[in-house]
Amino acid sequence: MSDIISVNQAHFSKLAGQYDQQNAHAIETLERQIQARVPFLGINPNSRFLDYACGTGMLSRVLAKHVSERIGIDVTENMVKLYNAQAQQENSSAPRSAFHGNLADPSDPSPVGFSDAKFYDFDLVGVGLGWHHLEDCELAAKRLAERLRPGGVLFIVDFASHEMGDIQSKSHGVTHHGFSASEIKTMFENAGLGDFAFEEFAEPVEFKSLHGAGHNHGHHAGHEGGHGHGHGHGHAQGDSQSVKRRVFIARGTKL
């Protein structure tokens, strides 16, 4: 296990219990913005959806009415437990369940725990605000593309490029300070994905935290050690902080 994954697991395990409440307003904003962009994703009826780095399941919740099945995967066990606990309380025709594991480990190209047919041939794979936690985004894009059926769509929701201190980044498992459209397009093309599209949300999203200066998260966006969470970075006076981040959604189709 890499140091980045260990840091992410420790960080998000600690936050898991208060994850959804910490950034409720940001989560509502993200869900609304993603819901408005369902046509952008080109989802077909009865689509199977893989929510990678799922956290408690923001993307799974947003797409509940648009897909027939939702499967989550996350490296943080406490997040998987919360995802499944929420799933049990849901009244949805699209079942969902999450599993603990990592599809983007360079030392494990074919994880035994995810070799079953149900973990392949997805119509849609999404990563919600966790791409900046991935240790190797190029590898992650390729591994996730492998899980798609031909014509399936990989999409990510994450931060546009921004600045952040190295100390804050390392202490919270952040490996990238956001992304440009050209960076994401190159990753997708190298993973065998075409029909690329990129759209930035009209307004920045504000994130708040009760943990002082550092990295903020709010579910409901993953990471190789990340989660379907809302995240923010900023400095605080006293016990709280807030910061605004530009957010984008990008998609590509498996050729």
N, C-alpha and C positions, 0 to 999 in steps of 0.2 A: 504494500500500500504506500502511495506517495505521500510526502509531507503535506501537499496541498489538500488531498482528500482527507487526511487526518485532521487538519485544521478546520476544514469545512464541517466535518462530522461533529467535532467538539463544539464548534460555534452554534450550529443549528440545533444540535441536541439540547443545548442550554436554552435556546429561544423558543423551542417547539411549543411549549404550553401556552405562550402568550402571543404566538406568531400572528394569528388572524386578527387579534384585537389591536395590536400595536400600531398598525397602519390602516385602520378600517376605511378611512376616507380615500386613501390612495388606492386601496384594493377595489373599492366601488368604482373609482374613476377608470382604473385599468380594465375591469370587467366590462364596463359600459363601452369603452373605446374598442375593445376586442370584439364584443358582440356586434358593434356597428360595422366591423370589417369581416364578418363571416363570408359575404360574397367574394371578398378579396382572396379568401383561402380556397374558393372553388370546391366546397364540400359537397359530395354527392350523398343522396339518401342512403341509409344503412351503412355508413362508413365506420370502419373500426379505427379507433384513435389510441395512439400511444402517447401518454403524457410523461415525457422524460424529465428527470430531475423534478418530480411532480410536487414535492413539498406536501402541503395539505390538500392540494388539488384545485388551484385557481382555474387553470385551463380546462380541467375536467368539468368543473361546474359551469363555466361559460358555454361549453359546447354540448351540454347535456341534451338539449333539444334538437341537436343537429347531427348526432351520431348514434349508432346502435350499440356500441360497446366502448368502454373506456378502461384502459390498463395503465397504471402508473408504475414508475420505477424511480427509486431514489436511493442514494448512498447512506442517508441518515435514517436509522431505524425508527427513531421517535417520530419523524415526519410521516413515515409509512404507517405507523400505528394511528396517527391522527387522521390521515387520509381515509383509512379503512373504518375508523370510528364514525367519521362524517358520512361515509357511504352507507353505513347501516341505518342512518337516520333519514336518508334521502327517499323521496317518493318519485322515482324516475323509471321510465321504460328502458333506459340505457344503463345496464349494470356497470359498476366500476369496482375495481380492486387494485391494490398497490402491492408491489414486491420490493424487497430490499436487495439492492445490487448495483452493479456498475457496468455499463456497456462500453465505456471508453477507456478501459485499462489497457495500456499498450502491451503489457505482459500477458494479457489474457484475451486473445482475439475471438475466442468462441466460448463465452462463459457457460458452464454446464447448466447452471440454474435457469438459463434463458434459451435453451436449445429446443424446447418444445415448439410445435407448430404455432401455438397461440401467440407466440412472441414474434411472429413474422407476418409478412404480407399485410401490413397495415395500409389503410388508405390515407391516413394522416398521422404525422408525428410532429409534436410541438414541444418546444422548450420555452418556458416562461420566466424571463428575467434570471436566468441562471447561466447563460452563455459566458458571461464575464468571470465565472468561477471555474470554467473548464481549463484544465491544464494544457490540453492540446485540442484546440477547436477544429483544426483540419481533420484530425483523427476522429473526433466526435461526429463531424458531419458525415464522414464516410461510413462509420459504424451505424449511424441512424439511418442513412440512406439504404443500407443493406437490409434494414427491417421493413422497408416500404415495398409494396407491390409496384410493378411497372406502371407509371402514370400517377403514383401516389405523391403526396405533397409533404415536404418538410418545411415547417415554419418556426421562426423564433421571434420572441418579443424581448427586447433588451434596450440598454442605454446607448444613445449616440455618444460619440467620443467626448471625453471630459478629462479634467485633471483631478488627481487625488494623491495624497502623500503615500510614499512607499510603506511607511510603518503601519498606517491604517490598513493598507491593502493586504499586506502579508499577515497581519493579525486576524483578518477575517476571510482569508482564503481567496481574495480577489486577485485574479491573474491578468485582467485586461481592464483598461479604463474606458470602456465603451468601444464602439465600432463605427466605421464609416460604411457607406453603401458598397464601395469598391472592395473593401476587405471581406464583407459577407459574400458578395458575388463571387469572388475568387474561391473562397472556401466551398461554396455550393458547386461551382463548376468543377472543381477538383474532385468532388464527391459524386460526379455524374448527374448533377441536377441542372436542368435548364428552365426556360420560361421564368427567369428571375424577375421578381418585383420587390420593391422596397418603398415603404411609406412611413414618414415620420408623423407622429401625432401632432395635431395643431397646437396644443398647449403643453408645456412641461407639466410633469406630475410631481406633486409635493409629498414628501415622505417625512414622517415624524418618528422619533424614538424616545424611549424612556431610559436609555442606557448611556446617555452622555455622548461625547464625540466618538465618531467611528462610523461603522457600517450599519445601516438600518435595513430591516426586512419586514415585509408585510405580505402575507398570503392573501390572498384571497378573501412567481413567476417562478432553477435547477442547476444544477451544476453537476459536473462529474463529481464534484463535491458541491452541488448547488441545488437550489429549489425553485419550483414554480413559485417565485416570491416577488413581492415588491421590494426594491432595495433603494437605499439612499446613502449618500456619504456627506458628512458635514461636521461642523463644529457647534458646540453648545455652550450656553451659559447655564450653570446649575444642572438640573436633572433632566432637561429635555433639549431637543434639537429638531430642526427641520431643514430640509434642503430640497431644491427643485432639480429635476433631471429631465432631459429630453429623451423621449422613448420612441422607438421605431418597431415596426413589424416587417419582416421579410419572409419571402416564400420562394421555393423552387420545386420543380416537378422532376421526378425520377424518369430519366430517358429510357 
